[in-house]
């Protein structure tokens, strides 16, 4: 969390718009969630 705060502050200090600073972590969380969901679904035992 600390590193994320530093990265956000650094991005806001530069020329990056605030909306993009919020969009980057949201996109990262979404991608990681989909990847983990797909991995768990792929390795789920088959019923029977």
C-alpha distance (Angstrom), angle and dihedral (degrees) to the residues before:
residue distance angle dihedral
X1 . . .
X2 3.78 . .
X3 3.79 91.7 .
X4 3.80 90.1 48.6
X5 3.79 90.5 52.2
X6 3.78 91.4 50.3
X7 3.79 91.5 47.9
X8 3.80 91.5 49.4
X9 3.80 92.1 48.6
X10 3.79 90.7 48.2
X11 3.81 91.8 49.6
X12 3.81 92.1 47.6
X13 3.81 90.4 49.2
X14 3.79 89.5 56.8
X15 3.77 128.6 55.0
X16 3.81 96.5 -74.9
X17 3.83 113.8 121.4
X18 3.84 115.5 -120.4
X19 3.81 92.0 -119.1
X20 3.79 90.2 60.2
X21 3.82 91.2 48.5
X22 3.82 88.1 57.4
X23 3.79 93.4 42.1
X24 3.82 95.7 55.2
X25 3.84 97.8 62.4
X26 3.80 91.1 39.3
X27 3.80 90.7 54.5
X28 3.81 90.9 46.1
X29 3.81 92.1 52.3
X30 3.81 91.1 47.2
X31 3.80 93.3 50.0
X32 3.81 93.2 46.6
X33 3.80 91.0 48.2
X34 3.79 92.8 51.9
X35 3.80 92.2 46.3
X36 3.81 93.3 50.0
X37 3.81 91.3 45.3
X38 3.82 90.7 51.5
X39 3.81 92.5 47.9
X40 3.80 92.8 50.2
X41 3.79 92.1 46.2
X42 3.80 91.7 49.6
X43 3.82 93.2 51.2
X44 3.81 96.1 42.1
X45 3.81 113.7 123.0
X46 3.77 115.3 -109.0
X47 3.81 115.3 -115.8
X48 3.74 117.2 -115.2
